[in-house]
Amino acid sequence: MKNPANLVAFFSLFGILSLSAVHAKPLKVFVLCGQSNMEGHAKISTFEAMKTDPLTKPILKEMIDDQGNPVVCDQVWISYFTGGGDNMGEGFGKLTAGYGSRRNPAETGDKIGPEFTFGIYMQKALKEPILIIKTAWGGKSIHTDFRPPSAGPYPFGKQELENLKKRGRNLDVIKADKAEKTGRYYRLMIEHVRRVLRDVKRVYPAYDPKDGFELAGFAWFQGWNDMVAGGTYPNRGQPGGYDAYTECLAHFIRDVRKDLKAPNMKFVIGVMGVGGPLEKYVSQRYVPIHGSFREAMAAPAFMPEFKGNVAAVRTAPFWDGRLQRMEDNQGKVKQMAAFLKSKHKDHPNKDGSMDAKAQKAYLDKYRKELISEEDEAYAKIAKSNGGYHYFGSAKTMAQIGKAFAEAMIESTRN
């Protein structure tokens, strides 16, 4: 009985095998959304630094082939919608490195975001093809740009309006502009996901419509623009100062599930970790703000309605502490340079006796005491962007993407 259809019919007749059992599972679809750190600013060149850390060496092995080139995932496909203005567009194909931040949305870049290792580890766990739909734009807030419909219009605070008045701003113009911008990127995200799902074969050629698809998970990685928005969150850094973010994100989760008709879709919140663990901050100035914002981001995962289907992933543990120490020390060097020029009373040039050459010599020696040649060499292979972009570190971005996948998998098992 070589004909597969006859074989199925034979077993079905005796109740051994149902027809549905031989059909492939629905294609698992995962949506990744957020701002610049979901775009991803870790250059492929920083993969090299992953070899220096026993925690990331095994991850790197999954990311590169035998020749050391980024792998191309045969069972993971991606559609990436990004860009701005007239440069808004989509890139799609098999998942590989290069689906991070792009100058041209349709052209492969030289950066990764969380999508690369998310796809690698999700497919590895599921052992079946998956499709990633990624939408990300730098510099976008949830209070305005990603504001979900059920959150209502942007709520101008009394103090915010008073401050705008003092600056001579036209409140009617500002309110009209805000109304136009509110929710725009939420709608763009929803529209793109729907567009891809209307014609999955365009992105994933092997897709069989008879098998269908399942919107299995959504990962959210955003926060910077809300964290620094003192006008929107006037009490940031104080208890409850970011409650409006929590409320808005809860609305976002509900609305995404409703608008995509996926009420059981798992949701992962990537909690902002720029700066690393709070207890390791050199300056305590930003600890209250960063700490309270992180808690506000994570809070929906602990709401009773989201129990077991929303998870918060803390990204601070993946921060590169070595690069942070270097940045802190570079700050000390800049401060010393300023002190030398200003004849600061507590530093060597307080009497003004050091000429430019002597100041440079002193500063070079001071710098070498704080930053070793080994540190300099490490930074060249580990860092490709600023701290607000997790230093553009593949070590960090790879761990974040893997953690998102693991949280999604764990949530699915619960």
HELIX and SHEET records of a PDB file:
HELIX    1   1 PRO A    4  LEU A   13  1                                  10    
HELIX    2   2 LEU A   19  VAL A   22  5                                   4    
HELIX    3   3 SER A   36  GLU A   39  1                                   4    
HELIX    4   4 ILE A   44  THR A   52  5                                   9    
HELIX    5   5 LYS A   57  MET A   63  1                                   7    
HELIX    6   6 GLY A   85  ASN A   87  5                                   3    
HELIX    7   7 GLU A  115  LEU A  126  1                                  12    
HELIX    8   8 PRO A  149  ALA A  151  5                                   3    
HELIX    9   9 LYS A  158  LYS A  166  1                                   9    
HELIX   10  10 LEU A  171  LYS A  181  1                                  11    
HELIX   11  11 ARG A  184  ARG A  198  1                                  15    
HELIX   12  12 VAL A  200  VAL A  203  1                                   4    
HELIX   13  13 TRP A  224  MET A  227  1                                   4    
HELIX   14  14 ASP A  243  ASP A  259  1                                  17    
HELIX   15  15 LEU A  278  LYS A  280  5                                   3    
HELIX   16  16 VAL A  287  ALA A  298  1                                  12    
HELIX   17  17 ALA A  299  PHE A  302  5                                   4    
HELIX   18  18 PRO A  304  PHE A  306  5                                   3    
HELIX   19  19 ALA A  316  PHE A  318  5                                   3    
HELIX   20  20 GLY A  321  SER A  342  1                                  22    
HELIX   21  21 ALA A  356  LEU A  370  1                                  15    
HELIX   22  22 GLU A  373  ALA A  382  1                                  10    
HELIX   23  23 GLY A  387  GLY A  392  5                                   6    
HELIX   24  24 ALA A  394  ARG A  413  1                                  20    
SHEET    1   A 7 GLY A  89  LYS A  94  0                                        
SHEET    2   A 7 VAL A  76  THR A  82 -1                                        
SHEET    3   A 7 ILE A 130  ALA A 136  1                                        
SHEET    4   A 7 LEU A  27  GLY A  34  1                                        
SHEET    5   A 7 PHE A 213  PHE A 221  1                                        
SHEET    6   A 7 LYS A 266  VAL A 271  1                                        
SHEET    7   A 7 VAL A 310  ARG A 314  1                                        
SHEET    1   B 2 ALA A  42  LYS A  43  0                                        
SHEET    2   B 2 LYS A 111  ILE A 112 -1                                        
END                                                                             
